Amino acid sequence: MGNELVDRVNREIYQKFPNLAGKSPRITRQPDEKFLLIYNASSELPGGKAITQVIRVVCNSDGEISKITSSRG
């Protein structure tokens, strides 16, 4: 997956999840010419606690996103 495609996917993800802006994903190649991009972010909550958000994005070799999932922990 080239830098241009990663940048295109990043722009889409940053629009949907502004708290991830500037974060670089960890990229893993999947079967069938797909890629998994994993973004991690941490936010502070009132009271000094932190929450971690993980966004997983599946896209094809053309940069078209097929699935986005998020979790918080």
ABEGO torsion letter per residue (X at the ends): XBAAAAAAAAAAAAAABAAABGBBBBBBBBBGGBBBBBBBBBBBBBGGBBBBBBBBBBBBAAGBBABBBBBBX
